[in-house]
Amino acid sequence: MELKELKGKTESELHRLLSESRDKIRDMRFKAASKQLKNIREIRAVKKTIAQILTLLNKKEAKEEVKK
C-alpha cells in the first residue's frame, strides 16, 4: 500500500491495517521458515508498510498532543 493511500486513512483504519499487516508478516515468516514462501521479498514490503503505518500513527498522536 502506498503512503498516499495510508495518509488518507483514519486512525482506526490504520490500527486495523496494522494488526492485519502484523498477522500477515507472522504467517509469511512461518511459511519462509518451512520453505513454502516463494517470494521472500514480500516480507520486506510488509515490514515497510508496518513502519509507515506506525510513523503516521505517531505523527497523528503528536498533533493531538500539540492541540491540547
C-alpha positions as CSV (number, residue, x, y, z in Angstrom):
1,M,0.0,0.0,0.0
2,E,1.3,3.4,-0.9
3,L,2.0,6.2,1.6
4,K,-0.5,8.5,-0.1
5,E,-3.3,5.9,0.5
6,L,-2.2,5.5,4.1
7,K,-2.3,9.2,4.7
8,G,-6.0,9.3,3.8
9,K,-7.0,6.7,6.4
10,T,-8.5,7.4,9.8
11,E,-6.7,6.4,13.0
12,S,-9.0,3.4,13.5
13,E,-8.4,2.2,9.9
14,L,-4.7,2.5,10.4
15,H,-4.9,0.4,13.6
16,R,-6.9,-2.2,11.7
17,L,-4.3,-2.3,8.9
18,L,-1.5,-2.5,11.4
19,S,-2.9,-5.6,13.0
20,E,-3.7,-7.2,9.7
21,S,-0.1,-6.5,8.5
22,R,1.4,-7.9,11.6
23,D,-0.7,-11.1,11.2
24,K,0.3,-11.3,7.6
25,I,4.0,-11.0,8.3
26,R,3.8,-13.6,11.0
27,D,2.3,-16.0,8.6
28,M,4.9,-15.2,6.0
29,R,7.7,-15.8,8.4
30,F,6.3,-19.3,9.2
31,K,6.0,-20.1,5.5
32,A,9.5,-18.8,4.9
33,A,10.9,-21.0,7.7
34,S,9.2,-24.1,6.2
35,K,10.3,-23.2,2.7
36,Q,6.7,-22.6,1.4
37,L,7.1,-18.9,0.6
38,K,8.2,-18.4,-3.0
39,N,8.8,-14.6,-2.9
40,I,10.7,-13.7,0.3
41,R,10.9,-10.1,-0.7
42,E,7.2,-9.8,0.2
43,I,8.3,-9.8,3.9
44,R,10.3,-6.7,3.2
45,A,7.4,-4.9,1.7
46,V,5.1,-5.8,4.6
47,K,7.7,-4.6,7.1
48,K,7.9,-1.3,5.2
49,T,4.1,-0.9,5.3
50,I,4.1,-1.5,9.0
51,A,6.8,1.1,9.6
52,Q,4.8,3.6,7.5
53,I,1.7,3.0,9.5
54,L,3.4,3.3,12.8
55,T,5.0,6.6,11.6
56,L,1.7,8.0,10.6
57,L,0.1,7.0,13.9
58,N,2.9,8.6,15.8
59,K,2.5,11.8,13.8
60,K,-1.2,11.9,14.4
61,E,-0.7,11.3,18.1
62,A,1.9,14.1,18.3
63,K,-0.5,16.5,16.6
64,E,-3.2,15.7,19.1
65,E,-0.8,16.4,22.0
66,V,0.2,19.8,20.5
67,K,-3.5,20.7,20.2
68,K,-4.0,20.1,23.9
